[in-house]
Amino acid sequence: MTKKLLCENKALKEVLLVGNPNTGKTTLFNLLTGANEHVGNWHGVTVENKVRSFDCLGEKLNLVDLPGIYSLSALSYEEQVAIDYLRLHDKCKVINICDLNNLQRNLSLTLNLLEFGFDVVLAVNSMDKRPLNKVDYKKLSAMLNIPVVEINAEKGWGIDKLKKLILTPFKRPPKPNYLTENKFLNLKKSLGEMAFGLDDFHAIKVLEKDEKVLAELNLTQNDISFPEKSIVKIAEIRYGFIQKIKEACFKISGRVYGTSKIDKILLNRFLAFPIFLLILCGIFYLTFFTLGKWCSDGLNWLLDKTLGKFVSLITTNAFGENSWVTHLFCDAIVGGVGTVLSFLPQVGLLFLFLSLLEDSGYLSRVAFVSEDVFGKLGLSGKSIYTLLMGFGCSTTAVLTARNMDDKKAKIKTAMLTPYMSCSAKFPIYVVIGGAFFGANNVFVILGLYLLGLVVSVCLSYIYEKTILKSKEQSFILEFPPYRWGGFKRLAKVLIENMKLFLIRVGSLLISMNVIVWLLGNFSFGFSYVPANGGQSMLESLGVVLAPIFVPLGFGSWGAASALVAGVVAKEVIISSIAMFNVATIQNGIASSLTNPESMVFFASPVAAFSFLVFCLLYCPCISTTAVLSKEIGKKWTAFAVVSQFIVAYLVTLLLYNIALAITDYGFLTVFLFILVFVIVLLSTIKIVSMLKKPRSCRGCKGCK
């Protein structure tokens, strides 16, 4: 008896946070624990349990943020994660958070929790300034037989009252009223003899034909004589009770929640994509030019005049101007890392704008508009979310693919995500593109982002028709009302992403730059090349690899070596170029890229564009590869990495030759040639497919 009580007390130390997606669950988790977890309006924001301690009126408790669920029957991987954890921790206090404006729908999950017998505290989150519903919370609490509290997770209203309810002793709530009514009891009895051995929760799940519960009971659907339309009847009983709650407790306004007049424009079938491209173009212009460029140039000047001069003075006085130690600190650490570090303002701005788009609810609408189009190419709406998240970081985006309903869809989506242009690549676009394209670089950058999306979509279609044909998947999407996240939320996003960038620069980039510098300045005999002459280890490797890239227009050993270093992290490409070209840098790294004496230079804008395309598409970084291996297995990861290099090479080769042809013959001539070629190719494919079809007599069935 004592042992049992100790176990229960230990379980009470853990509080579970449960709710539908988009109810403010993670916002409440951040508020209670002081965390800064990602908040969003779509799947994949919470893909696994997040645990963090918090102070509950003087008592330390663990709060577990579970992935969003709609019921205790899973429709996806992330929902199964939450349901499994819930059922294994049935003696924990459960905070069921609901959205005030969607309370009628959210209550379905609440009833699921009560059917199981969880100790539930219902937290009704009021996020909108003009709420759709007005609720009598005392009546609601009386009808559900559980404590109910109104909160605002963004502003912190009602949190003290919620904490008091969390600390109340564990108590199994009474069964919902409809479980004792004849309508349900007759339905349960219709299961026959097996009904007598089932509690209400398991009986309901059997009637709903829940495969997970049937497997637990060692049953299949063939073993049971189900009542007619049992799933529908259970839903009618449950929602009939919710309707009674609505009539007794709700006062509803005439507005439709989540709709806006601006959606008529933003969701227009003809205008939606052009508007999205226009918004992206505006973001890139502000980030890579104007505001972002001014901040970046200012930080670069400050680093050069302060840290650069200080380190140079110290090392020169201590070791001499030509010492390898001086060059290591000045070129590898300050020069290479400082070049990447100067992009800190632009990194912050890019994530700030993406966060604005997400928090506002706009990205959810982009996914909705895209679903029909991409669905025909083998991608579901969930895949689109993952790909869009790839614009931030491929590593974290790949994790969101784990909740795909279909295994092949998950593998396909994970393999396509690294083709997206992640934030680590944009320093490459800014430096190299700025050196060769000037103000037009904004269109080059936009084109590169779109190219990654186009390549991934084309590959998805190929995979769908060959090795990875996926099944039809469920896609549930909620339209939140357009919201302003607030300065506090945006400041948190900005600080968090800048902090992560600084940690990355301070750990990975410094160590990689030191390694690249040592390989680039010492021979295999450990002789210092600048002083003693000879060929460095990196140059020896680069000379071997350089001929591979000659057809792509950038066959120097420095460019090849920078690409090898970029496999670790894409930012290393620019820091490596800064180290290789240190002798020819006069007015910034961009000026050295046009100097034939530089180790990394490009003979023409076409060659520079070719290099940018290859950087966009070639092998994913080490961290993304590691996550891919964990999520989809080693064989598929190896296939993804090798195929990505091949695709990058072929696409770059094609675009490089098209760009050269445009330079020589003009855009119109090349465009007409490509148009004629495509028409001939499609016509040939159509004719071949028609010839393959068996010919039959008109009106004759089964004739060969």
VOGU-3710 file (C-alpha; in Angstrom, 3 decimals, decimal comma):
1> mtkkllcenk> 0,000/0,000/0,000  2,803/2,421/0,936  4,655/1,615/-2,304  1,530/2,361/-4,339  1,067/5,759/-2,649  4,696/6,673/-3,288  4,263/5,854/-6,999  1,139/8,005/-7,203  2,840/10,938/-5,453  5,768/10,640/-7,833
11> alkevllvgn> 3,397/10,651/-10,802  1,732/13,820/-9,507  5,042/15,619/-9,929  4,438/15,499/-13,682  1,749/17,620/-15,356  0,638/16,871/-18,920  -0,318/19,669/-21,316  -2,848/18,404/-23,871  -4,962/20,066/-26,539  -5,916/20,418/-30,184
21> pntgkttlfn> -3,340/22,025/-32,498  -3,445/25,829/-32,576  -5,026/26,308/-29,146  -2,011/28,064/-27,576  -0,585/24,939/-25,966  3,098/25,688/-26,603  2,537/29,363/-25,725  1,270/28,259/-22,300  4,234/25,863/-21,968  6,651/28,746/-22,655
31> lltganehvg> 4,836/31,004/-20,186  4,863/28,483/-17,332  8,407/27,181/-17,822  10,189/30,236/-19,240  11,148/28,234/-22,329  11,225/29,610/-25,864  9,887/26,669/-27,847  8,781/27,237/-31,420  5,144/28,332/-31,754  3,242/27,792/-34,998
41> nwhgvtvenk> -0,062/27,139/-36,700  0,751/23,844/-38,393  1,784/20,241/-37,951  5,327/19,450/-36,909  5,715/22,361/-34,464  5,678/19,821/-31,628  6,723/16,404/-32,957  7,819/14,883/-29,666  7,284/15,367/-25,946  8,970/18,420/-24,439
51> vrsfdclgek> 9,614/18,308/-20,683  10,650/21,243/-18,534  10,352/22,030/-14,847  8,388/25,013/-13,534  7,570/26,601/-10,198  3,945/25,984/-9,230  3,322/28,234/-6,212  6,517/27,105/-4,504  6,446/23,466/-5,636  8,692/22,170/-8,430
61> lnlvdlpgiy> 6,783/20,240/-11,097  7,607/18,892/-14,539  5,424/20,132/-17,381  5,177/17,867/-20,446  4,132/19,534/-23,706  2,558/16,818/-25,876  1,967/17,087/-29,646  -1,477/18,407/-30,580  -4,256/15,805/-30,870  -7,935/15,868/-31,832
71> slsalsyeeq> -8,963/12,711/-29,986  -7,503/9,603/-28,343  -7,477/7,857/-31,732  -4,303/8,730/-33,641  -4,265/9,967/-37,246  -0,519/10,587/-37,436  2,836/9,793/-35,831  2,859/12,878/-33,599  -0,675/12,140/-32,332  0,334/8,563/-31,486
81> vaidylrlhd> 3,311/9,935/-29,506  0,934/12,037/-27,395  -1,694/9,320/-26,913  0,847/6,648/-25,907  2,379/8,999/-23,336  -1,027/9,947/-21,958  -2,155/6,369/-21,466  1,124/5,410/-19,775  0,791/8,346/-17,335  -2,891/8,101/-16,431
91> kckvinicdl> -2,277/9,204/-12,823  -0,847/12,574/-13,833  -2,721/15,848/-13,697  -3,819/16,849/-17,224  -4,199/20,471/-18,353  -6,550/20,361/-21,323  -6,168/23,699/-23,110  -8,985/24,797/-25,412  -9,422/27,858/-27,603  -12,383/29,994/-26,528
101> nnlqrnlslt> -13,351/30,632/-30,144  -13,259/26,915/-31,038  -14,515/25,597/-27,715  -17,359/23,536/-29,156  -14,967/21,534/-31,354  -12,182/21,366/-28,734  -14,542/19,804/-26,188  -14,573/16,562/-28,167  -11,025/15,860/-26,916  -12,067/16,874/-23,385
111> lnllefgfdv> -14,804/14,224/-23,428  -12,290/11,649/-24,739  -10,072/12,402/-21,729  -13,014/12,101/-19,310  -14,096/8,816/-20,910  -10,657/7,418/-20,110  -10,741/8,791/-16,558  -7,958/11,400/-16,541  -7,832/14,041/-13,810  -8,499/17,034/-16,070
121> vlavnsmdkr> -8,246/20,772/-15,520  -9,905/22,581/-18,444  -8,028/25,784/-19,336  -10,003/27,912/-21,806  -7,560/30,151/-23,667  -8,931/33,549/-24,705  -6,524/34,750/-27,436  -8,733/37,039/-29,540  -9,561/40,624/-28,587  -13,118/40,098/-29,836
131> plnkvdykkl> -13,928/36,525/-28,769  -16,470/34,568/-30,775  -17,955/32,903/-27,670  -19,010/34,103/-24,253  -19,100/31,233/-21,780  -20,695/30,647/-18,392  -17,714/28,883/-16,819  -19,568/27,822/-13,658  -22,233/26,009/-15,677  -19,568/24,488/-17,926
141> samlnipvve> -17,656/23,190/-14,898  -20,864/21,743/-13,404  -21,862/19,945/-16,630  -18,386/18,433/-17,142  -17,751/17,772/-13,404  -14,200/19,150/-13,699  -12,573/22,493/-12,742  -12,593/25,118/-15,519  -10,441/28,255/-15,638  -10,244/31,083/-18,180
151> inaekgwgid> -6,691/32,076/-19,157  -4,769/34,134/-21,701  -1,521/32,303/-22,469  -0,007/35,286/-24,276  -0,640/37,885/-21,564  -0,546/35,630/-18,497  -4,134/36,109/-17,280  -5,547/33,453/-14,988  -2,246/31,608/-14,535  -2,216/31,790/-10,706
161> klkkliltpf> -5,698/30,268/-10,576  -4,566/27,538/-12,978  -1,576/26,746/-10,737  -3,845/26,366/-7,700  -5,969/23,854/-9,605  -2,850/21,951/-10,683  -1,880/21,443/-7,034  -5,246/19,958/-6,019  -4,983/16,246/-5,029  -5,359/13,608/-7,741
171> krppkpnylt> -8,996/12,653/-8,290  -10,739/10,523/-10,909  -13,610/12,609/-12,324  -17,150/11,190/-12,563  -18,102/9,642/-15,885  -19,730/12,014/-18,404  -23,538/11,826/-18,162  -24,034/10,301/-21,609  -22,146/7,129/-20,561  -24,976/6,232/-18,187
181> enkflnlkks> -27,806/6,880/-20,662  -29,708/4,082/-22,411  -28,578/5,185/-25,859  -24,941/4,394/-25,034  -25,660/1,376/-22,809  -27,696/-0,292/-25,570  -24,917/0,381/-28,053  -22,360/-1,136/-25,674  -24,541/-4,218/-25,059  -24,798/-4,776/-28,808
191> lgemafgldd> -21,135/-5,861/-28,765  -22,330/-9,073/-27,124  -20,521/-10,984/-24,377  -17,240/-9,117/-24,841  -18,921/-5,890/-23,677  -19,072/-7,201/-20,087  -15,272/-7,349/-19,905  -14,733/-3,812/-21,244  -14,780/-0,499/-19,445  -16,533/2,430/-21,109
201> fhaikvlekd> -13,393/3,831/-22,756  -12,382/0,543/-24,409  -15,981/-0,144/-25,436  -16,138/3,226/-27,172  -12,823/2,621/-28,952  -13,990/-0,815/-30,106  -17,215/0,729/-31,426  -15,083/3,360/-33,197  -12,999/0,516/-34,705  -9,757/1,941/-33,273
211> ekvlaelnlt> -7,047/-0,369/-34,652  -4,597/0,348/-31,829  -7,113/-0,627/-29,112  -8,292/-3,686/-31,068  -4,666/-4,847/-31,295  -4,251/-4,374/-27,518  -7,302/-6,609/-26,995  -5,927/-9,181/-29,482  -8,926/-8,609/-31,743  -9,510/-7,763/-35,386
221> qndisfpeks> -12,553/-6,186/-36,982  -13,508/-9,625/-38,345  -13,806/-10,975/-34,769  -16,608/-8,554/-33,849  -20,145/-8,100/-35,058  -20,316/-4,310/-35,043  -23,634/-2,480/-34,728  -24,641/-0,650/-37,885  -22,916/2,755/-38,207  -21,355/2,377/-34,743
231> ivkiaeiryg> -18,754/5,108/-35,414  -21,465/7,577/-36,422  -23,639/6,681/-33,432  -20,791/7,243/-30,954  -20,100/10,627/-32,565  -23,804/11,521/-32,342  -23,886/10,659/-28,615  -20,737/12,667/-27,878  -21,665/15,710/-29,972  -25,231/15,571/-28,694
241> fiqkikeacf> -23,808/16,184/-25,215  -21,611/18,999/-26,555  -24,732/20,551/-28,127  -26,416/20,524/-24,694  -23,350/22,275/-23,239  -23,491/24,840/-26,034  -27,155/25,620/-25,410  -26,650/25,909/-21,639  -23,280/27,683/-21,425  -22,473/29,503/-24,688
251> kisgrvygts> -23,463/32,863/-26,023  -22,216/32,980/-29,624  -21,704/36,031/-31,848  -22,643/35,957/-35,531  -19,049/36,103/-36,764  -17,251/33,203/-38,458  -13,939/32,560/-36,696  -10,709/32,686/-38,709  -12,152/34,322/-41,828  -11,003/37,630/-43,256
261> kidkillnrf> -11,952/39,759/-46,263  -8,300/39,809/-47,329  -8,480/36,034/-47,943  -10,507/36,729/-51,079  -7,294/38,171/-52,535  -4,612/36,099/-50,810  -6,389/32,792/-51,528  -7,422/33,673/-55,066  -6,428/30,810/-57,383  -4,742/33,217/-59,831
271> lafpifllil> -3,260/35,781/-57,437  -2,127/33,601/-54,488  1,265/32,507/-55,876  2,212/35,871/-57,468  1,417/37,612/-54,167  3,543/35,082/-52,256  6,458/35,654/-54,674  6,045/39,416/-54,334  6,159/39,130/-50,526  9,300/36,948/-50,718
281> cgifyltfft> 10,905/39,440/-53,095  10,178/42,267/-50,639  11,646/40,254/-47,757  14,818/39,483/-49,722  15,181/43,115/-50,779  14,956/44,352/-47,198  17,201/41,548/-45,894  19,978/41,434/-48,495  19,930/45,092/-49,526  18,801/48,331/-47,834
291> lgkwcsdgln> 18,252/47,609/-44,113  20,074/44,261/-43,923  23,040/45,440/-46,000  23,501/48,639/-44,000  23,533/46,725/-40,715  25,850/44,045/-42,135  28,317/46,587/-43,569  28,332/48,463/-40,258  29,070/45,303/-38,264  31,786/44,263/-40,742
301> wlldktlgkf> 33,469/47,682/-40,432  33,247/47,521/-36,638  34,765/44,016/-36,485  37,586/45,024/-38,825  38,439/48,236/-36,956  38,245/46,743/-33,470  38,711/42,985/-33,173  40,693/42,634/-36,430  43,215/45,363/-35,586  43,534/44,241/-31,969
311> vslittnafg> 44,272/40,579/-32,847  46,659/41,645/-35,628  48,582/43,950/-33,268  48,869/41,353/-30,499  49,949/38,440/-32,728  52,345/40,545/-34,819  54,142/41,838/-31,719  54,281/38,362/-30,171  55,151/36,148/-33,180  56,088/38,459/-36,062
321> enswvthlfc> 54,163/39,559/-39,136  54,966/36,495/-41,291  54,540/33,856/-38,576  52,063/31,064/-39,242  50,515/31,741/-35,811  49,762/35,344/-36,828  48,181/34,225/-40,069  46,192/31,516/-38,270  44,552/34,028/-35,925  44,196/36,882/-38,430
331> daivggvgtv> 43,145/34,899/-41,517  41,381/31,791/-40,183  39,714/32,970/-36,992  39,176/36,724/-37,368  39,110/36,880/-41,180  37,107/33,747/-41,970  34,747/33,775/-39,000  34,384/37,562/-39,116  33,186/37,350/-42,718  30,348/35,022/-41,723
341> lsflpqvgll> 29,701/36,864/-38,458  29,062/40,088/-40,387  25,884/38,467/-41,750  24,390/38,250/-38,263  21,977/41,190/-38,850  20,742/39,636/-42,090  20,229/36,241/-40,438  18,191/37,931/-37,726  16,112/39,905/-40,241  15,353/36,848/-42,383
351> flflslleds> 14,120/34,819/-39,396  12,191/37,846/-38,140  10,280/38,187/-41,417  9,637/34,430/-41,661  8,358/34,475/-38,083  6,033/37,363/-38,949  4,603/35,400/-41,881  4,099/32,313/-39,719  2,665/34,011/-36,632  0,279/36,061/-38,748
361> gylsrvafvs> -1,344/32,886/-40,120  -0,280/33,616/-43,702  1,994/30,583/-44,176  -0,875/28,271/-43,207  -2,849/29,789/-46,064  0,064/29,347/-48,480  0,124/25,637/-47,614  -3,631/25,437/-48,184  -3,363/27,054/-51,632  -0,429/24,789/-52,539
371> edvfgklgls> -1,970/21,495/-51,406  -4,099/20,816/-54,500  -1,289/21,637/-56,915  1,467/19,768/-55,116  -0,860/16,881/-54,261  -0,893/15,942/-57,950  2,902/15,774/-57,869  3,090/13,356/-54,940  3,301/15,890/-52,094  0,654/16,417/-49,423
381> gksiytllmg> -0,052/19,572/-47,452  2,119/18,202/-44,629  5,021/17,883/-47,071  4,605/21,521/-48,075  4,943/22,596/-44,445  8,205/20,679/-44,142  9,598/22,158/-47,356  8,672/25,702/-46,304  10,404/25,145/-42,955  13,479/24,116/-44,970
391> fgcsttavlt> 13,943/27,806/-45,825  15,011/28,241/-42,202  17,042/25,113/-41,384  17,010/21,767/-43,193  17,993/19,863/-40,041  14,952/20,906/-38,005  12,671/20,773/-41,061  13,514/17,096/-41,685  12,290/16,283/-38,155  8,787/17,540/-39,013
401> arnmddkkak> 8,491/14,888/-41,752  8,348/12,119/-39,125  4,587/12,484/-38,642  3,646/11,603/-42,231  0,884/9,006/-42,296  2,617/7,062/-45,066  6,203/5,791/-44,715  7,083/6,427/-48,367  5,739/9,976/-48,155  7,912/10,554/-45,087
411> iktamltpym> 11,048/9,254/-46,850  10,325/11,291/-49,963  9,649/14,519/-48,052  12,766/14,116/-45,884  14,975/13,522/-48,952  13,587/16,578/-50,768  13,928/19,026/-47,858  17,728/19,671/-48,263  17,042/21,051/-51,767  15,438/24,067/-50,099
421> scsakfpiyv> 17,626/27,107/-49,672  18,325/27,174/-45,936  19,535/30,281/-44,107  23,117/28,922/-44,016  23,372/29,350/-47,803  22,390/32,980/-48,121  25,826/34,407/-47,146  27,071/32,644/-50,297  24,369/34,315/-52,400  25,014/37,745/-50,894
431> viggaffgan> 28,804/37,727/-51,326  29,157/36,032/-54,727  25,896/37,336/-56,194  26,614/40,856/-54,970  30,058/40,800/-56,633  28,664/39,914/-60,065  25,026/41,019/-60,236  24,822/44,139/-58,080  21,274/45,386/-57,480  19,863/42,591/-59,677
441> nvfvilglyl> 21,074/40,069/-57,108  17,672/40,210/-55,391  16,165/38,511/-58,456  19,018/35,997/-58,551  18,402/35,118/-54,889  14,641/34,811/-55,454  15,351/32,612/-58,467  17,607/30,341/-56,400  14,956/29,922/-53,691  12,364/29,063/-56,345
451> lglvvsvcls> 14,800/26,743/-58,147  15,197/24,637/-55,002  11,411/24,340/-54,746  11,019/23,491/-58,456  13,739/20,805/-58,347  12,202/19,199/-55,250  8,733/19,171/-56,850  10,069/17,624/-60,083  11,933/14,947/-58,122  8,797/14,287/-56,083
461> yiyektilks> 6,896/13,564/-59,294  9,663/11,219/-60,487  9,778/9,380/-57,146  5,976/9,177/-57,097  5,964/7,454/-60,489  8,892/5,115/-59,724  10,279/4,059/-56,339  8,234/5,981/-53,743  4,571/5,950/-54,678  2,788/7,249/-51,579
471> keqsfilefp> -0,729/6,612/-50,349  -3,418/9,233/-49,951  -2,938/11,074/-46,657  -5,217/12,992/-44,335  -4,523/16,713/-44,183  -6,287/18,754/-41,491  -5,630/22,478/-41,652  -6,858/25,234/-39,376  -7,052/28,843/-40,447  -6,196/31,024/-37,469
481> pyrwggfkrl> -7,318/34,646/-37,686  -4,651/37,070/-38,817  -2,694/38,035/-35,741  0,133/40,331/-34,776  2,566/38,279/-32,685  3,604/41,294/-30,645  7,019/42,868/-30,056  7,838/40,543/-27,153  7,303/37,414/-29,270  9,285/38,858/-32,229
491> akvlienmkl> 12,108/39,953/-29,943  12,314/36,403/-28,531  12,494/34,920/-32,034  15,166/37,419/-33,076  17,312/36,880/-29,971  16,974/33,076/-30,103  17,999/32,781/-33,765  20,882/35,221/-33,389  22,030/33,271/-30,326  21,939/29,986/-32,263
501> flirvgslli> 23,862/31,624/-35,115  26,522/32,921/-32,723  26,840/29,493/-31,059  27,264/27,927/-34,505  29,918/30,501/-35,459  31,629/30,184/-32,090  31,890/26,399/-32,163  31,565/24,757/-35,548  32,860/27,545/-37,792  35,935/28,398/-35,731
511> smnvivwllg> 37,009/24,750/-35,494  36,308/24,141/-39,198  38,128/27,308/-40,236  41,184/26,294/-38,237  41,151/22,836/-39,870  40,664/24,278/-43,374  43,409/26,865/-42,795  45,866/24,233/-41,539  45,106/21,969/-44,517  45,427/24,930/-46,872
521> nfsfgfsyvp> 48,759/26,180/-45,482  50,696/23,024/-44,612  51,930/20,303/-46,945  51,736/16,571/-46,279  55,278/16,894/-44,922  53,991/19,482/-42,379  55,961/22,258/-44,047  54,518/25,803/-43,915  53,730/26,419/-47,604  53,712/30,293/-47,709
531> anggqsmles> 57,248/30,341/-46,265  58,793/27,206/-47,769  56,790/26,805/-50,999  55,219/23,600/-52,269  51,651/22,359/-52,428  49,335/22,300/-49,415  47,272/19,267/-48,443  44,050/21,007/-49,424  45,464/22,155/-52,755  46,578/18,589/-53,508
541> lgvvlapifv> 43,028/17,380/-52,888  41,516/20,335/-54,754  43,680/19,749/-57,833  42,344/16,183/-58,022  38,707/17,307/-57,690  38,886/20,503/-59,763  38,562/18,822/-63,218  35,143/17,462/-62,173  33,830/21,035/-62,003  35,454/22,389/-65,183
551> plgfgswgaa> 32,288/21,644/-67,243  30,351/23,730/-64,715  32,572/26,785/-65,214  34,508/26,910/-61,926  37,373/24,441/-62,159  39,835/26,068/-59,712  41,194/24,031/-56,824  40,071/26,697/-54,336  36,426/26,460/-55,415  36,541/22,650/-55,253
561> salvagvvak> 38,119/22,750/-51,781  35,521/25,257/-50,523  32,745/22,904/-51,674  34,359/20,001/-49,808  34,525/22,110/-46,624  30,896/23,155/-47,180  29,715/19,592/-46,627  30,264/20,185/-42,899  28,289/23,445/-42,914  27,349/25,686/-45,823
571> eviissiamf> 28,589/28,844/-44,055  32,110/27,381/-44,209  32,139/27,914/-47,999  32,315/31,703/-47,614  34,734/31,631/-44,679  36,972/29,252/-46,687  36,917/31,577/-49,704  37,818/34,483/-47,406  40,855/32,518/-46,156  41,942/31,327/-49,626
581> nvatiqngia> 41,693/34,825/-51,128  43,209/36,711/-48,189  46,214/37,772/-50,279  44,042/39,431/-52,950  41,316/40,931/-50,752  41,481/44,716/-50,939  37,978/46,172/-50,809  36,217/43,160/-49,339  35,923/39,529/-50,289  33,675/40,347/-53,272
591> ssltnpesmv> 36,483/42,181/-55,080  38,795/39,154/-54,844  36,321/36,911/-56,692  36,951/38,762/-59,972  40,746/38,711/-59,563  42,437/35,945/-61,661  45,257/35,796/-59,092  42,853/34,660/-56,372  42,613/31,003/-55,422  38,831/31,253/-55,855
601> ffaspvaafs> 37,716/33,447/-58,741  35,064/33,323/-61,437  35,813/34,318/-65,007  32,281/35,571/-65,708  28,898/36,176/-64,087  27,702/32,956/-65,736  30,409/30,956/-63,919  29,498/32,658/-60,624  25,806/31,840/-61,179  26,762/28,225/-61,899
611> flvfcllycp> 28,636/28,029/-58,583  25,612/29,459/-56,728  23,289/26,869/-58,268  25,634/24,032/-57,288  25,922/25,374/-53,714  22,127/25,465/-53,532  21,603/21,858/-54,631  24,605/19,740/-53,683  24,990/17,428/-50,656  23,313/18,368/-47,343
621> cisttavlsk> 25,389/19,415/-44,336  26,610/16,893/-41,763  23,883/17,685/-39,203  21,102/17,233/-41,782  22,668/13,971/-42,970  22,759/12,694/-39,377  19,064/13,515/-38,866  18,185/11,898/-42,209  19,977/8,727/-41,133  17,993/8,651/-37,890
631> eigkkwtafa> 14,633/9,379/-39,522  14,705/7,377/-42,782  17,582/4,898/-42,324  21,149/4,642/-43,625  20,295/3,186/-47,049  17,852/5,923/-47,981  20,218/8,556/-46,553  23,076/7,264/-48,713  20,749/7,310/-51,726  19,635/10,864/-50,852
641> vvsqfivayl> 23,203/12,218/-50,540  24,520/10,563/-53,721  21,427/11,418/-55,778  21,523/15,019/-54,543  25,107/15,430/-55,774  24,178/13,931/-59,154  21,056/16,120/-59,459  23,063/19,211/-58,457  25,699/18,441/-61,092  23,197/17,790/-63,902
651> vtlllynial> 20,982/20,803/-63,132  24,013/23,096/-62,816  25,461/21,777/-66,074  22,155/22,366/-67,858  21,653/25,893/-66,501  25,296/26,827/-67,094  25,087/25,879/-70,765  21,722/27,613/-71,165  23,212/30,774/-69,605  26,213/30,558/-71,948
661> aitdygfltv> 23,890/30,129/-74,938  21,867/33,194/-73,870  25,102/35,176/-73,634  26,142/34,102/-77,165  22,805/33,971/-79,042  20,368/36,085/-77,022  17,483/35,190/-74,752  14,749/34,983/-77,425  16,656/32,535/-79,626  17,453/30,204/-76,725
671> flfilvfviv> 13,880/30,429/-75,382  12,386/29,460/-78,749  14,857/26,579/-79,107  13,967/25,218/-75,651  10,241/25,630/-76,377  10,524/23,656/-79,641  12,626/20,975/-77,897  10,054/20,567/-75,101  7,157/20,341/-77,586  8,973/17,672/-79,623
681> llstikivsm> 9,886/15,728/-76,464  6,316/15,775/-75,088  4,905/14,808/-78,491  7,316/11,861/-78,714  6,355/10,677/-75,224  2,660/10,926/-76,111  3,104/8,974/-79,352  5,121/6,232/-77,611  2,485/5,898/-74,860  -0,275/5,610/-77,482
691> lkkprscrgc> 1,633/2,927/-79,400  2,074/0,913/-76,186  -1,684/0,802/-75,548  -3,421/-2,376/-76,899  -5,604/-1,633/-79,933  -9,190/-2,912/-79,737  -12,334/-2,896/-81,838  -14,889/-0,164/-81,158  -17,618/-1,452/-78,879  -15,861/-4,759/-78,311
701> kgck> -14,923/-5,538/-74,710  -12,041/-7,837/-73,913  -10,840/-8,021/-77,525  -7,084/-8,462/-77,992
//
